[in-house]
Amino acid sequence: MRPFLSTIPLALIFLIAAPRFAAAQATLTSKDGRVQIQVPGGYAQKTPPKPVIKIEAVDEPAGATILVISESQRQFASLAEYAERVRDQMTSRLKDPQSDAGEKLQSGGNPAIRYEITGISSNGMRMAFLVTIVQTETNFNQVIGSCLRGTLADHRAEFEKAAETVKELPPK
């Protein structure tokens, strides 16, 4: 009896400490069938508020959102130019915006640039955005994780993991 009881606290610690992404994942596909991403359990796919947003996934209890915006590469000279435009647009919509210099990386085997942007939204919330722009075969895909600034550390790993899973699918 004693060994069984001693394993209960260890099991509880594992369950509490296990990363959220290790839980059930959901594969979400855009309405046009061209973009796909995996998000951790707890996120629900919503109908995006604007046509430019291909996928919107929300974890309402945690106050976190993951958006995917996909645009053709033909309109832009390079990933770096596109990423800079995205960063400029996002910071222009915030009060007291702050952004890091960006980090070049590989995301799911594709070239990418990641920015961390913080600022005060139009409704007065202190927000944080982890923006990863992933270059796939023909598109630049923005994977934008957003949450309250004070909770970014709690969501960073799931935002990064979601960006690693973005795929451009062939036309139907």
Secondary structure as GFF3:
##gff-version 3
##sequence-region A 1 172
A	DSSP	alpha_helix	2	17	.	.	.	ID=ss1
A	DSSP	three_ten_helix	20	22	.	.	.	ID=ss2
A	DSSP	beta_strand	25	29	.	.	.	ID=ss3
A	DSSP	beta_strand	35	40	.	.	.	ID=ss4
A	DSSP	beta_strand	44	46	.	.	.	ID=ss5
A	DSSP	beta_strand	53	59	.	.	.	ID=ss6
A	DSSP	beta_strand	64	72	.	.	.	ID=ss7
A	DSSP	three_ten_helix	73	75	.	.	.	ID=ss8
A	DSSP	alpha_helix	79	92	.	.	.	ID=ss9
A	DSSP	beta_strand	95	99	.	.	.	ID=ss10
A	DSSP	beta_strand	103	107	.	.	.	ID=ss11
A	DSSP	beta_strand	110	120	.	.	.	ID=ss12
A	DSSP	beta_strand	126	135	.	.	.	ID=ss13
A	DSSP	beta_strand	139	148	.	.	.	ID=ss14
A	DSSP	three_ten_helix	149	151	.	.	.	ID=ss15
A	DSSP	alpha_helix	152	164	.	.	.	ID=ss16
A	DSSP	beta_strand	167	168	.	.	.	ID=ss17
###
